[in-house]
Amino acid sequence: MRPMSFGQGGPHGAQGEPGGQGPWGPGSPPGGTPDWAALADDTAARGRRRKLLMIGGGALAAAGVAAIVATAIVRSDGGDGGGKQNTSHASAPSGSPGTPEPTFAPVAPPSPQDPRDFISSAEKDKAPLSTETLFPDSRAVPSGRTYERTATAATPDCASVTQGGLGSVLAANGCRQVLRATYVRDGVAVTVGVAVFDTKAAADKAKAQSTGNVTALPGDGAAPFCRATACRLTANAEGRYAYFTVAGYADNKPVTRDDTKALAAGRDISTYAFGRVLARGRAAAAAAASSSVTH
């Protein structure tokens, strides 16, 4: 069989001749028969070069990625890259090198004193106690209504200024004295009697057991009131003090069941007495707070 020709035929330089470029590459044998061993060696060499190039390129790419990651880490940690500091782990600014920041111990404000603590026992309730200190005003204005003070009195004989069994209740619970004051408004007269005990427990017990009432105290030249006639009564306690009111008409007219004037007057003066007792506690608490600050 005639060999295939891939070029122009002719007597000189035809493809396939010795020294020419054969169709299978340099050194092709005459007649165009391929050198299979040479081709195999050439193919293997090319494969090795390609593999080496791929490995080298992959290594360079990996090194480039590692460099990028390292740069990102340096920047996120606030390193020499000049990048933004990672604020999620930023600490508070410190002071000058070698100089600690000043610290100050917190100063707690003085705790407020409860006024009731000072009027709950004779051990703490040391302020002077008399009708002048307990009822200092010639006029009382509870609930916006004005009452004129007409009389005051005090006695250590608690039972002597009571009616209807209240005396025995006060004595049984250790009453030390009773201070009374009378106030008048629009023909209604009210006497308040404040019984003094050593402890809050004794005053509370006397209030709970109370029966009868204090004896009404008329003013100078005034007719007795609430004597053998119906009147309005109240009973309360605050701290070591139990206080009672008896309210009726100054002319001793009986108080009817549906009468509201005597009822309101008794409540007003009872509220006033409560305020005066609590005022003692507030004054004592203020004095204690002032003393703790100065010392």
Backbone as CSV, one residue per row, in Angstrom:
resi,resn,N_x,N_y,N_z,CA_x,CA_y,CA_z,C_x,C_y,C_z
1,MET,0.863,-1.186,0.000,0.000,0.000,0.000,0.883,1.215,0.000
2,ARG,0.442,2.227,-0.764,1.214,3.468,-0.851,0.937,4.290,0.377
3,PRO,2.062,4.837,0.961,1.853,5.661,2.151,1.104,6.929,1.789
4,MET,0.270,7.436,2.823,-0.502,8.658,2.607,0.427,9.837,2.652
5,SER,0.148,10.840,1.770,0.952,12.053,1.712,0.123,13.197,2.233
6,PHE,0.732,14.065,3.152,0.015,15.183,3.768,0.504,16.505,3.225
7,GLY,1.504,16.491,2.203,2.006,17.741,1.662,2.055,17.699,0.136
8,GLN,2.660,18.764,-0.402,2.783,18.801,-1.848,3.832,17.782,-2.290
9,GLY,3.569,16.970,-3.299,4.532,16.000,-3.799,5.625,16.696,-4.614
10,GLY,6.793,16.130,-4.833,7.835,16.746,-5.646,9.174,16.098,-5.381
11,PRO,10.167,16.352,-6.237,11.430,15.658,-6.063,12.254,16.187,-4.916
12,HIS,12.045,17.415,-4.454,12.884,17.968,-3.375,12.004,18.511,-2.247
13,GLY,12.354,18.238,-1.042,11.673,18.793,0.153,10.310,18.249,0.383
14,ALA,10.018,17.149,-0.203,8.678,16.604,0.043,8.607,16.091,1.471
15,GLN,7.436,16.184,2.035,7.243,15.675,3.387,7.537,14.185,3.404
16,GLY,8.145,13.723,4.467,8.465,12.321,4.621,9.861,11.993,4.185
17,GLU,10.587,12.962,3.605,11.964,12.690,3.192,12.918,12.896,4.359
18,PRO,14.155,12.300,4.274,15.103,12.483,5.363,15.479,13.927,5.546
19,GLY,15.525,14.383,6.754,15.829,15.758,7.122,14.637,16.687,7.079
20,GLY,13.505,16.220,6.609,12.306,17.066,6.560,11.442,16.925,7.821
21,GLN,10.341,17.715,7.852,9.359,17.693,8.984,8.292,16.703,8.621
22,GLY,8.349,15.563,9.228,7.328,14.567,8.958,6.038,14.856,9.680
23,PRO,5.027,14.161,9.286,3.717,14.375,9.915,3.681,13.940,11.371
24,TRP,4.624,13.212,11.903,4.629,12.729,13.280,5.657,13.436,14.143
25,GLY,6.190,14.537,13.554,7.147,15.287,14.349,8.542,15.044,13.882
26,PRO,9.530,15.697,14.569,10.910,15.615,14.158,11.404,14.178,14.254
27,GLY,12.249,13.855,13.287,12.852,12.527,13.282,11.914,11.443,12.871
28,SER,10.839,11.772,12.160,9.934,10.730,11.693,10.689,9.847,10.736
29,PRO,10.469,8.590,10.748,11.183,7.689,9.868,10.774,7.897,8.451
30,PRO,11.647,7.532,7.524,11.274,7.669,6.109,10.050,6.857,5.827
31,GLY,9.351,7.376,4.901,8.122,6.695,4.512,6.969,7.024,5.420
32,GLY,7.148,7.897,6.494,6.029,8.372,7.348,5.605,7.395,8.408
33,THR,6.387,6.351,8.677,5.980,5.404,9.716,6.291,6.011,11.086
34,PRO,5.322,6.176,12.036,5.560,6.833,13.326,6.445,5.998,14.210
35,ASP,7.303,6.764,14.992,8.141,6.108,15.999,7.347,6.052,17.287
36,TRP,6.668,4.962,17.550,5.730,4.860,18.674,6.425,4.989,20.019
37,ALA,7.624,4.509,20.109,8.346,4.634,21.395,8.666,6.073,21.704
38,ALA,9.108,6.813,20.655,9.424,8.232,20.870,8.202,9.023,21.231
39,LEU,7.094,8.705,20.531,5.851,9.418,20.839,5.409,9.148,22.269
40,ALA,5.563,7.904,22.703,5.150,7.569,24.071,5.979,8.320,25.091
41,ASP,7.338,8.377,24.826,8.198,9.108,25.764,7.839,10.582,25.797
42,ASP,7.540,11.139,24.605,7.186,12.570,24.544,5.887,12.855,25.271
43,THR,4.926,11.958,25.089,3.629,12.157,25.773,3.792,12.079,27.280
44,ALA,4.615,11.105,27.739,4.818,10.973,29.191,5.501,12.193,29.769
45,ALA,6.504,12.706,28.998,7.208,13.899,29.476,6.271,15.085,29.583
46,ARG,5.410,15.233,28.577,4.438,16.348,28.619,3.493,16.192,29.804
47,GLY,3.067,14.961,30.081,2.152,14.744,31.220,2.799,15.098,32.542
48,ARG,4.120,14.732,32.631,4.789,15.075,33.898,4.895,16.578,34.092
49,ARG,5.249,17.284,32.962,5.357,18.743,33.054,4.018,19.377,33.441
50,ARG,2.928,18.877,32.829,1.594,19.428,33.134,1.230,19.196,34.606
51,LYS,1.563,18.008,35.113,1.253,17.691,36.509,2.035,18.572,37.456
52,LEU,3.344,18.775,37.107,4.158,19.648,37.947,3.633,21.070,37.949
53,LEU,3.188,21.528,36.766,2.621,22.884,36.682,1.358,23.001,37.524
54,MET,0.504,21.964,37.496,-0.749,22.010,38.266,-0.459,22.019,39.764
55,ILE,0.510,21.172,40.166,0.844,21.131,41.605,1.419,22.454,42.061
56,GLY,2.330,22.976,41.232,2.922,24.265,41.582,1.908,25.374,41.626
57,GLY,1.004,25.378,40.668,-0.051,26.424,40.671,-0.954,26.296,41.869
58,GLY,-1.330,25.069,42.248,-2.174,24.890,43.434,-1.492,25.345,44.694
59,ALA,-0.172,25.038,44.790,0.555,25.488,45.972,0.611,26.993,46.059
60,LEU,0.830,27.641,44.900,0.857,29.102,44.899,-0.493,29.674,45.267
61,ALA,-1.586,29.059,44.778,-2.935,29.557,45.105,-3.224,29.396,46.584
62,ALA,-2.829,28.227,47.152,-3.049,28.013,48.587,-2.265,29.009,49.417
63,ALA,-1.022,29.249,48.980,-0.215,30.237,49.712,-0.841,31.615,49.647
64,GLY,-1.427,31.965,48.512,-2.087,33.269,48.378,-3.293,33.384,49.281
65,VAL,-4.111,32.315,49.363,-5.286,32.337,50.245,-4.847,32.451,51.693
66,ALA,-3.796,31.672,52.059,-3.318,31.755,53.445,-2.841,33.150,53.785
67,ALA,-2.168,33.786,52.830,-1.696,35.154,53.081,-2.846,36.107,53.273
68,ILE,-3.914,35.952,52.474,-5.096,36.828,52.605,-5.753,36.632,53.967
69,VAL,-5.905,35.334,54.382,-6.531,35.051,55.676,-5.694,35.617,56.810
70,ALA,-4.362,35.424,56.709,-3.491,35.963,57.769,-3.601,37.466,57.853
71,THR,-3.670,38.123,56.712,-3.818,39.585,56.711,-5.130,39.992,57.358
72,ALA,-6.215,39.245,57.046,-7.520,39.578,57.634,-7.494,39.408,59.137
73,ILE,-6.796,38.335,59.613,-6.729,38.116,61.060,-5.947,39.234,61.729
74,VAL,-4.840,39.628,61.120,-4.051,40.725,61.691,-4.845,41.998,61.752
75,ARG,-5.608,42.260,60.700,-6.406,43.490,60.697,-7.509,43.415,61.750
76,SER,-8.164,42.266,61.891,-9.253,42.177,62.860,-8.745,42.254,64.283
77,ASP,-7.483,41.856,64.524,-6.930,41.930,65.872,-6.266,43.256,66.157
78,GLY,-6.379,44.200,65.250,-5.786,45.513,65.508,-4.283,45.480,65.418
79,GLY,-3.728,44.647,64.532,-2.286,44.517,64.427,-1.688,45.629,63.600
80,ASP,-0.506,45.314,63.015,0.236,46.334,62.275,-0.405,46.681,60.957
81,GLY,-1.433,45.894,60.567,-2.065,46.181,59.294,-2.794,47.490,59.275
82,GLY,-3.005,48.112,60.427,-3.676,49.411,60.462,-5.161,49.306,60.281
83,GLY,-5.707,48.075,60.386,-7.145,47.910,60.186,-7.926,48.311,61.412
84,LYS,-9.223,48.177,61.340,-10.129,48.543,62.430,-10.033,47.523,63.551
85,GLN,-10.014,47.986,64.809,-9.898,47.097,65.949,-11.176,46.311,66.134
86,ASN,-11.025,45.065,66.556,-12.177,44.215,66.825,-12.814,44.665,68.135
87,THR,-13.898,45.404,68.058,-14.493,46.012,69.254,-15.219,45.018,70.119
88,SER,-15.471,43.800,69.610,-16.173,42.831,70.440,-15.335,42.376,71.623
89,HIS,-14.013,42.574,71.559,-13.145,42.206,72.667,-12.368,43.402,73.189
90,ALA,-12.817,44.596,72.874,-12.096,45.792,73.313,-12.277,45.977,74.804
91,SER,-11.236,46.374,75.493,-11.312,46.632,76.929,-11.453,48.117,77.170
92,ALA,-11.845,48.450,78.395,-12.006,49.862,78.732,-10.668,50.556,78.687
93,PRO,-10.617,51.841,78.328,-9.348,52.567,78.280,-8.692,52.577,79.641
94,SER,-7.405,52.408,79.652,-6.673,52.444,80.915,-6.059,53.815,81.109
95,GLY,-5.544,54.042,82.302,-4.940,55.334,82.599,-3.525,55.421,82.060
96,SER,-2.784,56.397,82.498,-1.415,56.578,82.059,-0.573,55.392,82.496
97,PRO,0.481,55.031,81.732,1.320,53.894,82.110,1.867,54.066,83.514
98,GLY,1.678,53.022,84.328,2.196,53.046,85.692,1.352,53.830,86.668
99,THR,0.247,54.444,86.189,-0.607,55.245,87.074,-2.006,54.651,87.092
100,PRO,-2.440,54.042,88.191,-3.783,53.452,88.220,-4.843,54.528,88.189
101,GLU,-5.955,54.165,87.586,-7.072,55.109,87.561,-7.621,55.278,88.962
102,PRO,-8.059,56.476,89.316,-8.589,56.683,90.667,-9.903,55.953,90.847
103,THR,-10.114,55.395,92.012,-11.366,54.733,92.353,-11.925,55.378,93.598
104,PHE,-13.245,55.386,93.679,-13.921,56.027,94.801,-14.938,55.059,95.371
105,ALA,-14.933,54.870,96.666,-15.925,54.021,97.303,-17.275,54.718,97.276
106,PRO,-18.346,54.005,96.863,-19.664,54.639,96.833,-20.119,55.035,98.230
107,VAL,-20.684,56.204,98.327,-21.186,56.701,99.607,-22.695,56.537,99.623
108,ALA,-23.193,55.633,100.447,-24.632,55.391,100.517,-25.305,56.519,101.278
109,PRO,-26.446,57.007,100.760,-27.155,58.055,101.491,-27.686,57.521,102.803
110,PRO,-27.802,58.358,103.797,-28.323,57.873,105.082,-29.730,57.335,104.907
111,SER,-29.989,56.185,105.511,-31.315,55.578,105.380,-32.348,56.427,106.104
112,PRO,-33.506,56.591,105.493,-34.527,57.409,106.139,-35.020,56.765,107.425
113,GLN,-35.242,57.583,108.441,-35.741,57.103,109.721,-37.260,57.074,109.686
114,ASP,-37.835,56.013,110.204,-39.290,55.894,110.264,-39.772,56.624,111.526
115,PRO,-40.581,57.669,111.352,-41.049,58.411,112.538,-41.739,57.525,113.561
116,ARG,-42.403,56.483,113.089,-43.139,55.616,114.019,-42.198,54.843,114.948
117,ASP,-40.960,54.631,114.497,-39.999,53.952,115.370,-39.733,54.752,116.642
118,PHE,-39.819,56.066,116.549,-39.473,56.921,117.687,-40.645,57.152,118.636
119,ILE,-41.824,56.811,118.221,-42.982,57.006,119.103,-43.600,55.675,119.511
120,SER,-42.875,54.579,119.270,-43.417,53.259,119.584,-42.981,52.746,120.945
121,SER,-42.016,53.436,121.567,-41.589,53.003,122.895,-41.066,54.202,123.679
122,ALA,-41.195,54.122,125.003,-40.727,55.206,125.863,-39.209,55.339,125.805
123,GLU,-38.492,54.270,125.436,-37.033,54.322,125.372,-36.544,55.270,124.282
124,LYS,-37.283,55.377,123.192,-36.881,56.260,122.099,-37.609,57.597,122.114
125,ASP,-38.807,57.617,122.698,-39.639,58.825,122.689,-39.272,59.688,123.887
126,LYS,-38.209,60.487,123.726,-37.646,61.233,124.844,-37.973,62.726,124.826
127,ALA,-38.665,63.194,123.808,-38.971,64.626,123.727,-39.915,65.029,124.861
128,PRO,-39.852,66.266,125.304,-40.764,66.741,126.356,-42.228,66.509,125.953
129,LEU,-43.022,66.081,126.907,-44.429,65.763,126.636,-45.316,66.489,127.640
130,SER,-46.158,67.376,127.123,-47.107,68.138,127.953,-48.225,68.602,127.042
131,THR,-49.226,69.247,127.610,-50.298,69.788,126.772,-49.761,70.886,125.854
132,GLU,-48.727,71.589,126.326,-48.171,72.653,125.486,-47.445,72.088,124.253
133,THR,-46.750,70.951,124.423,-46.046,70.375,123.270,-46.968,69.534,122.406
134,LEU,-47.958,68.906,123.026,-48.852,68.046,122.243,-49.963,68.848,121.572
135,PHE,-50.455,69.892,122.226,-51.521,70.748,121.666,-51.043,72.199,121.632
136,PRO,-50.089,72.552,120.809,-49.492,73.888,120.883,-50.321,74.981,120.220
137,ASP,-51.282,74.615,119.384,-51.992,75.619,118.577,-53.305,76.046,119.238
138,SER,-53.532,77.326,119.252,-54.817,77.819,119.778,-55.950,77.534,118.805
139,ARG,-55.582,77.246,117.575,-56.568,76.857,116.562,-56.093,75.592,115.848
140,ALA,-57.025,74.710,115.635,-56.740,73.515,114.853,-57.531,73.612,113.553
141,VAL,-56.896,73.232,112.450,-57.558,73.354,111.147,-57.487,72.015,110.404
142,PRO,-58.102,70.973,110.913,-58.135,69.715,110.183,-59.199,69.753,109.086
143,SER,-58.879,69.135,107.962,-59.821,69.053,106.840,-60.310,70.420,106.376
144,GLY,-59.514,71.462,106.632,-59.884,72.802,106.185,-60.903,73.488,107.065
145,ARG,-61.259,72.887,108.196,-62.237,73.499,109.099,-61.521,73.964,110.369
146,THR,-61.846,75.163,110.833,-61.130,75.771,111.957,-61.868,75.537,113.267
147,TYR,-61.128,75.072,114.266,-61.666,74.833,115.609,-60.854,75.667,116.601
148,GLU,-61.529,76.270,117.545,-60.880,77.059,118.579,-60.606,76.191,119.803
149,ARG,-59.388,76.244,120.283,-59.066,75.502,121.502,-59.555,76.298,122.715
150,THR,-60.283,75.629,123.600,-60.864,76.333,124.752,-60.336,75.854,126.099
151,ALA,-59.706,74.666,126.144,-59.211,74.164,127.435,-58.206,73.046,127.208
152,THR,-57.275,72.903,128.178,-56.332,71.780,128.176,-56.143,71.311,129.615
153,ALA,-55.756,70.034,129.777,-55.504,69.490,131.120,-54.720,68.198,130.978
154,ALA,-53.939,67.858,132.023,-53.172,66.617,132.031,-53.192,66.045,133.437
155,THR,-53.163,64.704,133.509,-53.149,64.038,134.806,-52.527,62.653,134.686
156,PRO,-51.766,62.242,135.708,-51.240,60.876,135.722,-52.266,59.860,136.204
157,ASP,-53.356,60.335,136.761,-54.426,59.444,137.232,-55.389,59.205,136.071
158,CYS,-55.039,58.248,135.218,-55.767,58.061,133.950,-57.256,57.768,134.175
159,ALA,-57.580,56.951,135.165,-58.971,56.542,135.345,-59.859,57.693,135.800
160,SER,-59.255,58.720,136.386,-60.064,59.806,136.929,-60.708,60.683,135.867
161,VAL,-60.277,60.592,134.635,-60.822,61.448,133.580,-61.509,60.594,132.498
162,THR,-62.134,59.500,132.954,-62.819,58.615,132.008,-64.217,58.299,132.514
163,GLN,-65.035,57.725,131.632,-66.382,57.277,131.972,-66.618,55.899,131.330
164,GLY,-67.540,55.176,131.956,-68.055,53.947,131.342,-67.066,52.830,131.166
165,GLY,-66.111,52.651,132.050,-65.218,51.485,131.988,-63.892,51.730,131.285
166,LEU,-63.716,52.903,130.661,-62.457,53.139,129.974,-61.302,53.240,130.969
167,GLY,-61.573,53.753,132.159,-60.526,53.916,133.149,-59.843,52.596,133.492
168,SER,-60.645,51.542,133.706,-60.060,50.256,134.066,-59.232,49.665,132.911
169,VAL,-59.654,49.917,131.693,-58.895,49.445,130.525,-57.533,50.145,130.471
170,LEU,-57.531,51.466,130.678,-56.277,52.210,130.633,-55.343,51.756,131.752
171,ALA,-55.884,51.580,132.939,-55.063,51.171,134.078,-54.487,49.776,133.867
172,ALA,-55.272,48.870,133.332,-54.813,47.495,133.134,-53.665,47.406,132.128
173,ASN,-53.572,48.359,131.248,-52.529,48.325,130.225,-51.361,49.266,130.522
174,GLY,-51.365,49.832,131.737,-50.200,50.603,132.157,-50.200,52.042,131.706
175,CYS,-51.367,52.690,131.680,-51.428,54.085,131.277,-50.608,54.956,132.224
176,ARG,-49.760,55.838,131.610,-48.912,56.713,132.399,-49.556,58.060,132.681
177,GLN,-50.255,58.606,131.738,-50.969,59.877,131.921,-51.954,60.058,130.780
178,VAL,-52.901,60.973,130.998,-53.850,61.357,129.964,-53.769,62.867,129.800
179,LEU,-53.571,63.298,128.530,-53.552,64.728,128.199,-54.804,65.028,127.393
180,ARG,-55.553,66.064,127.847,-56.814,66.395,127.167,-56.789,67.821,126.627
181,ALA,-57.592,68.031,125.573,-57.810,69.370,125.018,-59.202,69.402,124.411
182,THR,-59.844,70.579,124.499,-61.191,70.738,123.947,-61.177,71.796,122.866
183,TYR,-61.894,71.535,121.772,-61.991,72.431,120.610,-63.466,72.629,120.280
184,VAL,-63.801,73.849,119.855,-65.196,74.195,119.593,-65.317,74.795,118.202
185,ARG,-66.416,74.437,117.520,-66.726,75.023,116.200,-68.232,74.918,115.966
186,ASP,-68.852,76.060,115.648,-70.276,76.125,115.286,-71.169,75.427,116.311
187,GLY,-70.886,75.654,117.597,-71.752,75.114,118.649,-71.440,73.675,119.010
188,VAL,-70.483,73.045,118.315,-70.100,71.661,118.628,-68.775,71.690,119.374
189,ALA,-68.690,70.972,120.484,-67.474,70.897,121.294,-66.929,69.467,121.264
190,VAL,-65.617,69.372,121.173,-64.962,68.050,121.113,-63.813,68.049,122.110
191,THR,-63.767,67.023,122.961,-62.622,66.810,123.838,-61.859,65.585,123.338
192,VAL,-60.558,65.746,123.191,-59.690,64.626,122.834,-58.822,64.311,124.038
193,GLY,-58.724,63.030,124.377,-57.863,62.583,125.470,-56.822,61.613,124.917
194,VAL,-55.546,61.947,125.134,-54.443,61.109,124.637,-53.844,60.371,125.831
195,ALA,-53.984,59.061,125.831,-53.436,58.213,126.893,-52.052,57.729,126.475
196,VAL,-51.079,57.858,127.392,-49.683,57.551,127.085,-49.286,56.241,127.762
197,PHE,-48.654,55.326,126.981,-48.191,54.031,127.482,-46.683,53.891,127.218
198,ASP,-46.111,52.843,127.757,-44.684,52.621,127.548,-44.380,52.007,126.182
199,THR,-45.319,51.246,125.635,-45.068,50.542,124.384,-46.253,50.668,123.426
200,LYS,-45.968,50.421,122.186,-47.020,50.410,121.165,-48.001,49.267,121.417
201,ALA,-47.489,48.130,121.852,-48.365,46.983,122.094,-49.416,47.309,123.150
202,ALA,-49.026,48.028,124.207,-49.973,48.382,125.265,-51.023,49.351,124.745
203,ALA,-50.614,50.315,123.930,-51.568,51.280,123.378,-52.544,50.594,122.425
204,ASP,-52.046,49.702,121.602,-52.928,48.983,120.674,-53.945,48.133,121.440
205,LYS,-53.492,47.518,122.506,-54.393,46.683,123.298,-55.471,47.521,123.986
206,ALA,-55.080,48.689,124.494,-56.062,49.567,125.133,-57.097,50.047,124.128
207,LYS,-56.662,50.351,122.933,-57.610,50.778,121.891,-58.575,49.646,121.537
208,ALA,-58.043,48.432,121.414,-58.892,47.303,121.048,-59.902,46.976,122.156
209,GLN,-59.526,47.194,123.415,-60.404,46.859,124.541,-61.271,48.031,124.995
210,SER,-61.149,49.153,124.334,-61.798,50.372,124.839,-63.317,50.252,124.913
211,THR,-63.827,50.860,125.934,-65.270,50.988,126.135,-65.509,52.264,126.927
212,GLY,-66.667,52.881,126.802,-66.901,54.158,127.458,-66.162,55.263,126.718
213,ASN,-65.732,56.289,127.443,-65.086,57.433,126.794,-64.357,58.289,127.827
214,VAL,-63.573,59.231,127.321,-62.939,60.190,128.215,-64.006,61.194,128.660
215,THR,-63.738,61.825,129.790,-64.660,62.829,130.296,-64.454,64.134,129.537
216,ALA,-65.550,64.732,129.027,-65.457,65.987,128.286,-64.929,67.083,129.211
217,LEU,-64.077,67.955,128.635,-63.439,69.025,129.401,-63.989,70.368,128.922
218,PRO,-64.856,70.999,129.731,-65.393,72.285,129.288,-64.367,73.401,129.479
219,GLY,-64.533,74.450,128.676,-63.658,75.593,128.808,-64.023,76.420,130.021
220,ASP,-63.166,77.400,130.318,-63.449,78.264,131.444,-64.791,78.963,131.246
221,GLY,-65.681,78.817,132.259,-66.981,79.470,132.216,-67.978,78.770,131.324
222,ALA,-67.588,77.690,130.602,-68.513,76.991,129.710,-69.236,75.900,130.483
223,ALA,-70.474,75.655,130.093,-71.255,74.602,130.739,-70.690,73.235,130.359
224,PRO,-70.783,72.288,131.262,-70.350,70.941,130.933,-71.147,70.407,129.748
225,PHE,-70.519,69.603,128.942,-71.226,68.975,127.808,-70.923,67.467,127.804
226,CYS,-71.759,66.780,127.063,-71.673,65.314,126.984,-71.739,64.685,128.382
227,ARG,-72.622,65.208,129.216,-72.860,64.639,130.535,-74.283,64.094,130.567
228,ALA,-74.381,62.783,130.717,-75.681,62.112,130.770,-76.499,62.392,129.528
229,THR,-75.843,62.482,128.383,-76.526,62.703,127.111,-75.734,62.022,126.002
230,ALA,-76.404,61.805,124.900,-75.754,61.098,123.788,-74.714,61.976,123.107
231,CYS,-73.538,61.386,122.815,-72.458,62.079,122.098,-71.754,61.086,121.169
232,ARG,-70.936,61.602,120.294,-70.183,60.769,119.349,-68.805,60.444,119.932
233,LEU,-68.378,59.181,119.777,-67.114,58.729,120.326,-66.206,58.155,119.226
234,THR,-64.918,58.326,119.417,-63.934,57.657,118.549,-62.828,57.088,119.424
235,ALA,-62.109,56.068,118.897,-60.971,55.469,119.592,-59.944,55.044,118.547
236,ASN,-58.684,55.434,118.749,-57.601,55.109,117.818,-56.292,54.990,118.578
237,ALA,-55.255,54.541,117.900,-53.939,54.415,118.515,-52.867,54.635,117.454
238,GLU,-51.766,55.235,117.883,-50.599,55.441,117.031,-49.365,55.412,117.916
239,GLY,-48.426,54.536,117.585,-47.260,54.396,118.428,-47.659,53.960,119.829
240,ARG,-47.071,54.589,120.829,-47.396,54.245,122.217,-48.531,55.103,122.777
241,TYR,-49.299,55.710,121.899,-50.393,56.595,122.298,-51.728,56.039,121.816
242,ALA,-52.694,56.008,122.717,-54.088,55.729,122.346,-54.855,57.028,122.554
243,TYR,-55.707,57.397,121.600,-56.409,58.677,121.720,-57.896,58.493,121.435
244,PHE,-58.674,59.212,122.235,-60.136,59.065,122.232,-60.781,60.440,122.130
245,THR,-61.906,60.529,121.455,-62.652,61.794,121.387,-64.097,61.568,121.812
246,VAL,-64.660,62.609,122.378,-66.081,62.653,122.679,-66.595,63.987,122.150
247,ALA,-67.603,63.963,121.287,-68.071,65.165,120.574,-69.574,65.309,120.751
248,GLY,-69.976,66.511,121.078,-71.403,66.813,121.234,-71.615,68.310,121.192
249,TYR,-72.824,68.734,121.518,-73.145,70.160,121.480,-72.710,70.829,122.781
250,ALA,-72.199,72.049,122.625,-71.677,72.777,123.774,-72.761,73.049,124.807
251,ASP,-74.004,73.130,124.379,-75.102,73.386,125.332,-75.668,72.082,125.883
252,ASN,-74.953,70.954,125.655,-75.317,69.639,126.167,-76.568,69.055,125.520
253,LYS,-76.941,69.614,124.380,-78.062,69.036,123.624,-77.647,67.652,123.132
254,PRO,-78.536,66.677,123.214,-78.174,65.330,122.789,-77.917,65.259,121.284
255,VAL,-77.039,64.398,120.916,-76.727,64.171,119.500,-77.636,63.055,118.994
256,THR,-78.376,63.346,117.949,-79.271,62.344,117.378,-78.497,61.383,116.464
257,ARG,-79.168,60.276,116.139,-78.515,59.251,115.344,-78.113,59.741,113.962
258,ASP,-78.952,60.606,113.364,-78.657,61.073,112.002,-77.896,62.400,111.976
259,ASP,-77.391,62.837,113.128,-76.639,64.089,113.192,-75.244,63.878,112.582
260,THR,-74.839,64.805,111.739,-73.528,64.698,111.077,-72.515,65.720,111.594
261,LYS,-72.953,66.789,112.231,-72.023,67.822,112.692,-71.098,67.290,113.782
262,ALA,-71.664,66.638,114.781,-70.843,66.081,115.865,-69.950,64.952,115.341
263,LEU,-70.489,64.168,114.422,-69.708,63.078,113.838,-68.470,63.623,113.110
264,ALA,-68.678,64.659,112.274,-67.563,65.252,111.534,-66.567,65.917,112.482
265,ALA,-67.054,66.582,113.521,-66.159,67.251,114.469,-65.283,66.240,115.210
266,GLY,-65.880,65.141,115.625,-65.104,64.114,116.318,-64.015,63.528,115.418
267,ARG,-64.349,63.293,114.168,-63.358,62.767,113.234,-62.253,63.792,112.948
268,ASP,-62.641,65.056,112.821,-61.642,66.097,112.562,-60.615,66.182,113.683
269,ILE,-61.068,66.214,114.917,-60.143,66.360,116.031,-59.339,65.075,116.263
270,SER,-59.935,63.943,115.957,-59.172,62.695,116.016,-58.023,62.722,115.005
271,THR,-58.315,63.239,113.803,-57.267,63.376,112.779,-56.189,64.349,113.237
272,TYR,-56.593,65.424,113.880,-55.641,66.404,114.384,-54.733,65.769,115.448
273,ALA,-55.316,64.981,116.348,-54.525,64.321,117.391,-53.521,63.349,116.767
274,PHE,-53.942,62.631,115.776,-53.038,61.718,115.073,-51.843,62.490,114.487
275,GLY,-52.147,63.628,113.860,-51.080,64.433,113.281,-50.104,64.946,114.323
276,ARG,-50.617,65.317,115.500,-49.738,65.827,116.544,-48.841,64.718,117.111
277,VAL,-49.385,63.526,117.258,-48.576,62.407,117.743,-47.494,62.061,116.720
278,LEU,-47.884,61.999,115.460,-46.923,61.655,114.416,-45.855,62.742,114.265
279,ALA,-46.230,63.991,114.557,-45.260,65.081,114.480,-44.108,64.858,115.460
280,ARG,-44.388,64.260,116.611,-43.317,63.942,117.554,-42.326,62.967,116.926
281,GLY,-42.850,61.960,116.245,-41.972,60.993,115.605,-41.145,61.607,114.493
282,ARG,-41.749,62.491,113.724,-41.015,63.136,112.633,-39.901,64.029,113.166
283,ALA,-40.201,64.747,114.212,-39.174,65.611,114.801,-38.005,64.787,115.334
284,ALA,-38.320,63.664,115.985,-37.260,62.811,116.515,-36.452,62.180,115.383
285,ALA,-37.109,61.776,114.305,-36.404,61.184,113.165,-35.492,62.198,112.498
286,ALA,-35.973,63.430,112.353,-35.150,64.481,111.751,-33.924,64.779,112.611
287,ALA,-34.109,64.808,113.911,-32.982,65.065,114.804,-31.962,63.935,114.734
288,ALA,-32.424,62.697,114.652,-31.517,61.558,114.559,-30.754,61.582,113.245
289,ALA,-31.441,61.924,112.153,-30.767,61.987,110.850,-29.721,63.080,110.833
290,SER,-30.031,64.232,111.409,-29.080,65.335,111.468,-27.868,64.965,112.305
291,SER,-28.087,64.261,113.412,-26.985,63.860,114.259,-26.067,62.868,113.557
292,SER,-26.645,61.936,112.770,-25.817,60.942,112.072,-24.978,61.579,110.985
293,VAL,-25.457,62.667,110.362,-24.702,63.348,109.325,-23.542,64.122,109.920
294,THR,-23.776,64.824,111.012,-22.731,65.646,111.633,-21.645,64.814,112.290
295,HIS,-21.983,63.571,112.643,-21.007,62.695,113.290,-20.491,61.648,112.327
